Amino acid sequence: MSDVISGREAVQGPDGKYRCVWPGSDPLYLAYHDTEWGVPEYDSRALWEKLMLDGFQAGLSWITILRKRDAFRAGFAGFEPEKVARFGEADVQRLLADAGIVRHRGKIEGTIRNARAYLDISEKQPFTDFLWKHLDGRVIQNTFRTHEGVPAETAVSKTISKELKAAGFTFCGPTIVYAVMQACGMVNDHLTGCFRWQECAALARDSR
């Protein structure tokens, strides 16, 4: 998660639960933290969607993208790579006129290229295997007490980023990749004082 506050431990919310501090009090952000972030994801299409959305986040906050996620899904055909790969200039212009998303030509065109790269990878192996092989299919269980210890990137995210770029992906630097790893439960970066740390750890044990 790129939206971190250094040195802060898990904080108690009005419901009595202790959470990571980054969602603040925003209901949408809290729901995302409590139900999605850190849950192991093995679906290839869902992993690709998250990578694309994190690419759009570059230079912005995740809550901005989260608020626009439904519009992104509508604009990008449900993030079905097979459909997005067929987008042309008319689709680029349509998306550039869509106020519901981040209107950045480079990121829009990059998503189309990334859909084609995804399909190329999928001819050889499922995209989920392409990512998870770097962890031998197992979640990394971190034990950070404060956000100060949570890295922005790791050796693994650098390796995955390098492989993605070699496969033709754009907007997939090691920081973006690590944010995807956190969000999709490849690593459990909930703080140990957060109620979701234990829950996501259990999900990781049960998921495979």
Backbone as CSV, one residue per row, in Angstrom:
resi,resn,N_x,N_y,N_z,CA_x,CA_y,CA_z,C_x,C_y,C_z
1,MET,0.849,-1.192,0.000,0.000,0.000,0.000,0.876,1.230,0.000
2,SER,0.727,2.075,-1.014,1.573,3.256,-1.114,1.125,4.377,-0.196
3,ASP,-0.156,4.357,0.220,-0.676,5.435,1.062,-0.415,5.099,2.526
4,VAL,0.852,5.173,2.949,1.202,4.803,4.312,1.600,6.024,5.110
5,ILE,1.534,5.900,6.425,1.942,6.966,7.324,3.025,6.396,8.216
6,SER,4.266,6.838,8.029,5.399,6.243,8.711,5.268,6.347,10.224
7,GLY,5.698,5.266,10.886,5.784,5.268,12.327,4.485,5.048,13.065
8,ARG,3.375,4.856,12.363,2.085,4.702,13.022,1.730,3.236,13.208
9,GLU,1.263,2.907,14.404,0.787,1.567,14.690,-0.692,1.466,14.308
10,ALA,-1.233,0.265,14.425,-2.658,0.071,14.175,-3.465,0.949,15.133
11,VAL,-4.572,1.480,14.635,-5.393,2.396,15.428,-6.780,1.797,15.634
12,GLN,-7.389,2.148,16.745,-8.710,1.621,17.079,-9.787,2.479,16.449
13,GLY,-10.731,1.827,15.773,-11.838,2.529,15.149,-13.031,2.607,16.073
14,PRO,-14.078,3.312,15.648,-15.280,3.451,16.486,-15.977,2.126,16.767
15,ASP,-15.686,1.104,15.936,-16.284,-0.217,16.170,-15.452,-1.058,17.130
16,GLY,-14.373,-0.468,17.653,-13.524,-1.169,18.604,-12.418,-1.989,17.985
17,LYS,-12.430,-2.147,16.667,-11.410,-2.939,15.985,-10.173,-2.104,15.691
18,TYR,-9.013,-2.741,15.808,-7.751,-2.081,15.468,-7.416,-2.368,14.013
19,ARG,-7.029,-1.310,13.305,-6.742,-1.420,11.878,-5.441,-0.711,11.524
20,CYS,-4.936,-1.042,10.336,-3.880,-0.229,9.742,-4.388,1.204,9.644
21,VAL,-3.486,2.168,9.732,-3.931,3.555,9.819,-4.306,4.151,8.458
22,TRP,-3.824,3.548,7.350,-3.956,4.213,6.055,-5.387,4.406,5.549
23,PRO,-6.400,3.590,5.925,-7.749,3.880,5.405,-8.394,5.108,6.036
24,GLY,-7.854,5.574,7.164,-8.475,6.711,7.828,-9.897,6.389,8.247
25,SER,-10.804,7.333,7.984,-12.213,7.123,8.360,-13.130,7.065,7.150
26,ASP,-12.557,7.036,5.952,-13.361,6.982,4.727,-14.065,5.625,4.640
27,PRO,-15.396,5.579,4.570,-16.120,4.298,4.545,-15.708,3.390,3.394
28,LEU,-15.478,3.963,2.215,-15.081,3.157,1.065,-13.711,2.540,1.296
29,TYR,-12.800,3.342,1.812,-11.448,2.873,2.087,-11.455,1.817,3.188
30,LEU,-12.257,2.029,4.216,-12.358,1.065,5.303,-12.895,-0.277,4.802
31,ALA,-13.909,-0.227,3.955,-14.480,-1.458,3.406,-13.446,-2.194,2.554
32,TYR,-12.679,-1.448,1.779,-11.622,-2.044,0.958,-10.577,-2.712,1.851
33,HIS,-10.148,-2.014,2.894,-9.184,-2.571,3.834,-9.720,-3.826,4.517
34,ASP,-10.976,-3.779,4.915,-11.553,-4.859,5.726,-11.938,-6.095,4.921
35,THR,-12.138,-5.944,3.614,-12.658,-7.075,2.831,-11.798,-7.489,1.640
36,GLU,-10.961,-6.605,1.134,-10.217,-6.909,-0.087,-8.708,-6.951,0.090
37,TRP,-8.153,-5.905,0.697,-6.700,-5.727,0.720,-6.035,-6.847,1.528
38,GLY,-5.116,-7.542,0.897,-4.399,-8.609,1.578,-5.010,-9.987,1.424
39,VAL,-6.148,-10.077,0.741,-6.777,-11.387,0.513,-6.081,-12.065,-0.674
40,PRO,-5.561,-13.273,-0.511,-4.864,-13.950,-1.618,-5.760,-14.085,-2.851
41,GLU,-5.242,-13.608,-3.966,-5.980,-13.631,-5.230,-5.223,-14.507,-6.220
42,TYR,-5.920,-15.470,-6.809,-5.286,-16.380,-7.765,-5.935,-16.336,-9.143
43,ASP,-6.929,-15.482,-9.298,-7.602,-15.376,-10.596,-6.778,-14.482,-11.523
44,SER,-6.429,-14.998,-12.671,-5.545,-14.270,-13.586,-6.119,-12.932,-14.012
45,ARG,-7.408,-12.914,-14.385,-8.016,-11.671,-14.844,-8.037,-10.627,-13.727
46,ALA,-8.389,-11.049,-12.513,-8.444,-10.122,-11.379,-7.068,-9.560,-11.054
47,LEU,-6.039,-10.389,-11.156,-4.679,-9.920,-10.920,-4.273,-8.892,-11.961
48,TRP,-4.645,-9.147,-13.210,-4.324,-8.197,-14.279,-5.058,-6.872,-14.052
49,GLU,-6.327,-6.943,-13.666,-7.089,-5.718,-13.393,-6.408,-4.886,-12.311
50,LYS,-5.981,-5.533,-11.241,-5.351,-4.793,-10.150,-4.054,-4.164,-10.607
51,LEU,-3.291,-4.864,-11.412,-2.054,-4.304,-11.942,-2.345,-3.084,-12.806
52,MET,-3.415,-3.156,-13.611,-3.763,-2.012,-14.458,-4.198,-0.815,-13.609
53,LEU,-5.022,-1.060,-12.603,-5.490,0.043,-11.761,-4.345,0.662,-10.980
54,ASP,-3.412,-0.157,-10.518,-2.263,0.408,-9.808,-1.380,1.203,-10.758
55,GLY,-1.362,0.825,-12.023,-0.641,1.630,-13.002,-1.274,3.001,-13.159
56,PHE,-2.589,3.051,-13.149,-3.285,4.338,-13.225,-3.065,5.160,-11.963
57,GLN,-2.803,4.475,-10.848,-2.609,5.192,-9.587,-1.324,5.999,-9.577
58,ALA,-0.329,5.611,-10.371,0.980,6.258,-10.330,0.833,7.780,-10.310
59,GLY,1.358,8.396,-9.257,1.268,9.843,-9.096,0.015,10.302,-8.382
60,LEU,-0.873,9.359,-8.057,-2.133,9.683,-7.389,-2.258,8.835,-6.123
61,SER,-3.348,9.007,-5.382,-3.609,8.177,-4.212,-4.521,7.024,-4.610
62,TRP,-4.445,5.913,-3.875,-5.264,4.764,-4.212,-6.748,5.057,-4.023
63,ILE,-7.105,5.870,-3.049,-8.518,6.168,-2.828,-9.116,6.857,-4.048
64,THR,-8.314,7.640,-4.761,-8.793,8.285,-5.992,-9.193,7.229,-7.015
65,ILE,-8.356,6.213,-7.172,-8.642,5.133,-8.119,-9.821,4.303,-7.630
66,LEU,-9.870,4.062,-6.341,-10.950,3.250,-5.775,-12.307,3.902,-6.039
67,ARG,-12.373,5.208,-5.905,-13.630,5.923,-6.164,-14.028,5.870,-7.632
68,LYS,-13.056,5.667,-8.508,-13.313,5.628,-9.944,-13.347,4.199,-10.493
69,ARG,-13.229,3.209,-9.619,-13.066,1.833,-10.093,-14.232,1.357,-10.950
70,ASP,-15.441,1.668,-10.558,-16.599,1.238,-11.352,-16.572,1.853,-12.745
71,ALA,-16.182,3.120,-12.818,-16.092,3.792,-14.120,-14.982,3.177,-14.964
72,PHE,-13.861,2.838,-14.317,-12.781,2.157,-15.037,-13.269,0.825,-15.595
73,ARG,-13.988,0.069,-14.779,-14.466,-1.238,-15.231,-15.426,-1.105,-16.400
74,ALA,-16.277,-0.090,-16.348,-17.209,0.134,-17.455,-16.458,0.555,-18.717
75,GLY,-15.488,1.440,-18.565,-14.743,1.945,-19.718,-13.842,0.922,-20.359
76,PHE,-13.314,0.008,-19.537,-12.377,-0.992,-20.038,-13.000,-2.386,-20.128
77,ALA,-14.273,-2.430,-20.466,-14.954,-3.697,-20.765,-14.770,-4.731,-19.664
78,GLY,-14.935,-4.291,-18.409,-14.804,-5.206,-17.289,-13.387,-5.727,-17.099
79,PHE,-12.428,-5.022,-17.669,-11.024,-5.451,-17.630,-10.876,-6.894,-18.100
80,GLU,-11.589,-7.199,-19.188,-11.396,-8.483,-19.860,-10.272,-8.292,-20.875
81,PRO,-9.102,-8.863,-20.639,-7.960,-8.611,-21.529,-8.246,-8.905,-22.999
82,GLU,-9.044,-9.954,-23.252,-9.344,-10.310,-24.639,-10.082,-9.171,-25.354
83,LYS,-10.926,-8.453,-24.618,-11.674,-7.332,-25.199,-10.805,-6.079,-25.293
84,VAL,-10.063,-5.800,-24.228,-9.232,-4.591,-24.201,-8.137,-4.666,-25.268
85,ALA,-7.632,-5.863,-25.535,-6.570,-6.029,-26.540,-7.031,-5.595,-27.926
86,ARG,-8.347,-5.577,-28.141,-8.873,-5.194,-29.461,-9.212,-3.703,-29.541
87,PHE,-8.992,-2.969,-28.464,-9.268,-1.532,-28.488,-8.380,-0.838,-29.517
88,GLY,-8.975,0.172,-30.170,-8.234,0.977,-31.135,-8.286,2.449,-30.763
89,GLU,-7.946,3.288,-31.721,-7.881,4.729,-31.452,-9.242,5.293,-31.054
90,ALA,-10.313,4.756,-31.617,-11.645,5.247,-31.243,-11.908,4.993,-29.758
91,ASP,-11.452,3.867,-29.269,-11.616,3.568,-27.842,-10.742,4.482,-26.992
92,VAL,-9.548,4.764,-27.470,-8.666,5.689,-26.744,-9.341,7.047,-26.623
93,GLN,-9.916,7.539,-27.720,-10.590,8.834,-27.693,-11.808,8.796,-26.774
94,ARG,-12.532,7.693,-26.793,-13.690,7.532,-25.912,-13.276,7.617,-24.447
95,LEU,-12.189,6.950,-24.116,-11.714,6.937,-22.736,-11.137,8.293,-22.330
96,LEU,-10.499,8.968,-23.256,-9.974,10.301,-22.962,-11.096,11.296,-22.687
97,ALA,-12.281,11.007,-23.181,-13.434,11.886,-22.952,-14.251,11.464,-21.732
98,ASP,-13.837,10.377,-21.081,-14.590,9.827,-19.945,-14.111,10.470,-18.642
99,ALA,-14.904,11.375,-18.104,-14.526,12.083,-16.879,-14.528,11.183,-15.652
100,GLY,-15.075,9.980,-15.784,-15.147,9.081,-14.649,-13.847,8.359,-14.339
101,ILE,-12.886,8.411,-15.269,-11.606,7.721,-15.071,-10.475,8.747,-15.052
102,VAL,-9.257,8.261,-14.928,-8.067,9.106,-15.048,-7.742,9.203,-16.526
103,ARG,-7.883,10.394,-17.077,-7.725,10.566,-18.534,-6.269,10.876,-18.883
104,HIS,-5.506,9.823,-18.996,-4.069,9.923,-19.274,-3.787,9.030,-20.484
105,ARG,-3.458,9.645,-21.608,-3.300,8.876,-22.844,-2.270,7.766,-22.695
106,GLY,-1.136,8.080,-22.079,-0.092,7.074,-21.941,-0.557,5.860,-21.160
107,LYS,-1.316,6.091,-20.085,-1.796,4.982,-19.265,-2.909,4.208,-19.972
108,ILE,-3.739,4.905,-20.716,-4.803,4.242,-21.476,-4.198,3.352,-22.557
109,GLU,-3.288,3.923,-23.336,-2.644,3.135,-24.382,-1.800,2.011,-23.784
110,GLY,-1.199,2.283,-22.620,-0.420,1.252,-21.951,-1.284,0.077,-21.522
111,THR,-2.501,0.355,-21.078,-3.410,-0.720,-20.669,-3.763,-1.611,-21.855
112,ILE,-3.936,-1.007,-23.018,-4.226,-1.788,-24.221,-3.027,-2.671,-24.576
113,ARG,-1.828,-2.095,-24.537,-0.619,-2.895,-24.798,-0.467,-3.999,-23.757
114,ASN,-0.799,-3.674,-22.522,-0.671,-4.664,-21.453,-1.664,-5.815,-21.620
115,ALA,-2.819,-5.516,-22.197,-3.783,-6.589,-22.478,-3.210,-7.546,-23.514
116,ARG,-2.547,-7.000,-24.509,-1.941,-7.847,-25.537,-0.780,-8.652,-24.968
117,ALA,-0.009,-8.025,-24.074,1.094,-8.736,-23.415,0.551,-9.855,-22.521
118,TYR,-0.558,-9.585,-21.846,-1.216,-10.591,-21.006,-1.599,-11.807,-21.847
119,LEU,-2.174,-11.566,-23.022,-2.590,-12.667,-23.889,-1.383,-13.465,-24.372
120,ASP,-0.280,-12.772,-24.644,0.940,-13.472,-25.065,1.440,-14.387,-23.952
121,ILE,1.441,-13.877,-22.717,1.865,-14.701,-21.580,0.927,-15.892,-21.404
122,SER,-0.364,-15.634,-21.564,-1.377,-16.670,-21.323,-1.277,-17.824,-22.300
123,GLU,-0.650,-17.599,-23.446,-0.447,-18.694,-24.386,0.557,-19.708,-23.844
124,LYS,1.413,-19.239,-22.914,2.457,-20.110,-22.358,2.090,-20.627,-20.970
125,GLN,1.454,-19.764,-20.168,1.097,-20.146,-18.806,0.050,-19.179,-18.291
126,PRO,-0.772,-19.572,-17.318,-1.729,-18.640,-16.733,-1.003,-17.463,-16.095
127,PHE,-1.601,-16.292,-16.212,-0.970,-15.094,-15.653,-0.748,-15.232,-14.148
128,THR,-1.660,-15.918,-13.476,-1.493,-16.126,-12.031,-0.212,-16.905,-11.744
129,ASP,0.108,-17.896,-12.565,1.348,-18.654,-12.369,2.564,-17.794,-12.660
130,PHE,2.443,-16.918,-13.657,3.532,-16.006,-14.017,3.927,-15.153,-12.819
131,LEU,2.935,-14.732,-12.020,3.214,-13.905,-10.843,3.578,-14.746,-9.618
132,TRP,2.736,-15.728,-9.312,2.895,-16.475,-8.063,4.104,-17.405,-8.050
133,LYS,4.647,-17.724,-9.221,5.812,-18.626,-9.231,6.982,-18.029,-8.460
134,HIS,7.017,-16.704,-8.368,8.126,-16.044,-7.668,8.041,-16.233,-6.156
135,LEU,6.891,-16.705,-5.690,6.711,-16.967,-4.264,6.461,-18.447,-4.014
136,ASP,6.669,-19.264,-5.057,6.364,-20.690,-4.977,4.925,-20.916,-4.556
137,GLY,4.032,-19.978,-4.926,2.618,-20.116,-4.631,2.238,-19.843,-3.189
138,ARG,3.207,-19.411,-2.369,2.939,-19.204,-0.948,2.982,-17.734,-0.577
139,VAL,2.080,-17.325,0.287,2.016,-15.945,0.754,3.184,-15.659,1.697
140,ILE,3.799,-14.494,1.521,4.825,-14.038,2.461,4.118,-13.382,3.643
141,GLN,4.311,-13.940,4.831,3.665,-13.410,6.029,4.623,-12.461,6.748
142,ASN,4.427,-11.168,6.519,5.266,-10.190,7.201,4.698,-9.882,8.585
143,THR,5.522,-9.316,9.435,5.111,-9.035,10.819,5.512,-7.616,11.204
144,PHE,4.982,-6.667,10.477,5.301,-5.265,10.755,4.360,-4.716,11.830
145,ARG,4.940,-4.064,12.845,4.135,-3.464,13.909,3.720,-2.049,13.536
146,THR,4.589,-1.333,12.795,4.284,0.024,12.365,4.491,0.132,10.861
147,HIS,3.927,1.168,10.283,4.082,1.384,8.842,5.518,1.720,8.466
148,GLU,6.306,2.122,9.440,7.680,2.501,9.161,8.468,1.354,8.547
149,GLY,8.138,0.125,8.933,8.879,-1.019,8.429,8.393,-1.556,7.104
150,VAL,7.222,-1.104,6.634,6.650,-1.638,5.396,7.406,-1.073,4.196
151,PRO,7.986,-1.923,3.357,8.760,-1.422,2.212,7.873,-0.937,1.078
152,ALA,8.450,-0.124,0.220,7.753,0.319,-0.989,7.989,-0.653,-2.133
153,GLU,9.085,-1.398,-2.056,9.411,-2.401,-3.062,10.347,-3.417,-2.423
154,THR,10.467,-4.571,-3.061,11.330,-5.635,-2.552,12.091,-6.268,-3.712
155,ALA,13.007,-7.161,-3.367,13.755,-7.868,-4.412,12.801,-8.647,-5.312
156,VAL,11.763,-9.244,-4.716,10.795,-10.009,-5.508,10.017,-9.093,-6.440
157,SER,9.570,-7.936,-5.947,8.806,-7.020,-6.810,9.683,-6.480,-7.933
158,LYS,10.967,-6.327,-7.669,11.888,-5.884,-8.728,12.029,-6.958,-9.803
159,THR,12.097,-8.210,-9.370,12.223,-9.310,-10.327,10.963,-9.443,-11.175
160,ILE,9.795,-9.378,-10.522,8.533,-9.475,-11.268,8.402,-8.305,-12.230
161,SER,8.751,-7.109,-11.775,8.687,-5.924,-12.633,9.558,-6.106,-13.878
162,LYS,10.750,-6.619,-13.675,11.661,-6.839,-14.794,11.081,-7.830,-15.794
163,GLU,10.462,-8.907,-15.287,9.869,-9.908,-16.173,8.659,-9.352,-16.914
164,LEU,7.851,-8.555,-16.217,6.694,-7.939,-16.869,7.139,-7.020,-18.004
165,LYS,8.151,-6.213,-17.752,8.650,-5.304,-18.789,9.210,-6.077,-19.973
166,ALA,9.903,-7.165,-19.679,10.453,-7.994,-20.756,9.341,-8.626,-21.593
167,ALA,8.177,-8.827,-20.957,7.029,-9.414,-21.656,6.208,-8.366,-22.404
168,GLY,6.589,-7.081,-22.289,5.904,-6.031,-23.024,5.008,-5.138,-22.198
169,PHE,4.984,-5.326,-20.875,4.140,-4.499,-20.007,4.764,-3.118,-19.773
170,THR,3.884,-2.146,-19.548,4.306,-0.805,-19.159,3.625,-0.437,-17.841
171,PHE,4.093,0.644,-17.213,3.553,1.087,-15.917,3.524,-0.075,-14.928
172,CYS,4.667,-0.717,-14.784,4.769,-1.888,-13.904,6.097,-1.877,-13.164
173,GLY,6.487,-0.707,-12.652,7.716,-0.610,-11.883,7.620,-1.397,-10.595
174,PRO,8.732,-1.596,-9.898,8.731,-2.430,-8.689,7.834,-1.913,-7.567
175,THR,7.630,-0.592,-7.487,6.727,-0.060,-6.459,5.279,-0.397,-6.789
176,ILE,4.911,-0.263,-8.054,3.560,-0.627,-8.490,3.334,-2.120,-8.270
177,VAL,4.324,-2.925,-8.643,4.195,-4.374,-8.478,4.033,-4.738,-7.006
178,TYR,4.791,-4.070,-6.130,4.666,-4.415,-4.714,3.292,-4.021,-4.173
179,ALA,2.748,-2.913,-4.651,1.392,-2.529,-4.242,0.383,-3.598,-4.656
180,VAL,0.578,-4.178,-5.835,-0.288,-5.276,-6.286,-0.100,-6.502,-5.392
181,MET,1.140,-6.801,-5.059,1.423,-7.945,-4.191,0.730,-7.782,-2.836
182,GLN,0.752,-6.568,-2.297,0.085,-6.299,-1.024,-1.428,-6.451,-1.159
183,ALA,-1.980,-5.803,-2.169,-3.431,-5.788,-2.339,-3.980,-7.173,-2.623
184,CYS,-3.233,-7.964,-3.399,-3.708,-9.280,-3.822,-3.214,-10.402,-2.919
185,GLY,-2.726,-10.050,-1.741,-2.397,-11.059,-0.748,-1.203,-11.925,-1.072
186,MET,-0.349,-11.490,-1.979,0.890,-12.222,-2.200,1.823,-12.026,-1.003
187,VAL,1.667,-10.887,-0.344,2.309,-10.636,0.943,1.222,-10.165,1.909
188,ASN,1.368,-10.497,3.162,0.434,-10.013,4.185,1.111,-8.844,4.889
189,ASP,0.765,-7.625,4.474,1.371,-6.431,5.049,0.423,-5.671,5.968
190,HIS,-0.666,-6.316,6.387,-1.434,-5.720,7.475,-0.523,-5.676,8.696
191,LEU,-0.612,-4.615,9.477,0.171,-4.534,10.689,-0.271,-5.638,11.648
192,THR,0.645,-6.107,12.472,0.314,-7.212,13.373,-0.767,-6.823,14.374
193,GLY,-0.917,-5.532,14.636,-1.968,-5.091,15.555,-3.317,-4.919,14.893
194,CYS,-3.373,-5.083,13.574,-4.620,-4.942,12.812,-5.391,-6.258,12.850
195,PHE,-6.698,-6.172,13.026,-7.506,-7.400,13.119,-7.444,-8.234,11.850
196,ARG,-7.112,-7.590,10.723,-7.067,-8.325,9.461,-5.776,-9.133,9.285
197,TRP,-4.758,-8.860,10.094,-3.519,-9.625,9.934,-3.778,-11.106,10.156
198,GLN,-4.417,-11.428,11.259,-4.719,-12.827,11.559,-5.673,-13.418,10.536
199,GLU,-6.681,-12.664,10.152,-7.674,-13.165,9.201,-7.043,-13.475,7.845
200,CYS,-6.180,-12.570,7.362,-5.538,-12.801,6.060,-4.517,-13.927,6.144
201,ALA,-3.876,-14.057,7.305,-2.955,-15.180,7.494,-3.712,-16.504,7.390
202,ALA,-4.896,-16.553,7.979,-5.723,-17.763,7.905,-6.191,-18.020,6.486
203,LEU,-6.564,-16.965,5.768,-6.990,-17.119,4.379,-5.871,-17.670,3.527
204,ALA,-4.653,-17.230,3.791,-3.504,-17.712,3.022,-3.292,-19.204,3.249
205,ARG,-3.500,-19.652,4.471,-3.325,-21.082,4.770,-4.407,-21.919,4.094
206,ASP,-5.610,-21.353,3.983,-6.756,-22.114,3.472,-6.920,-22.021,1.957
207,SER,-6.216,-21.073,1.313,-6.512,-20.781,-0.090,-5.917,-21.813,-1.044
208,ARG,-4.847,-22.489,-0.610,-4.244,-23.485,-1.501,-3.805,-24.707,-0.727
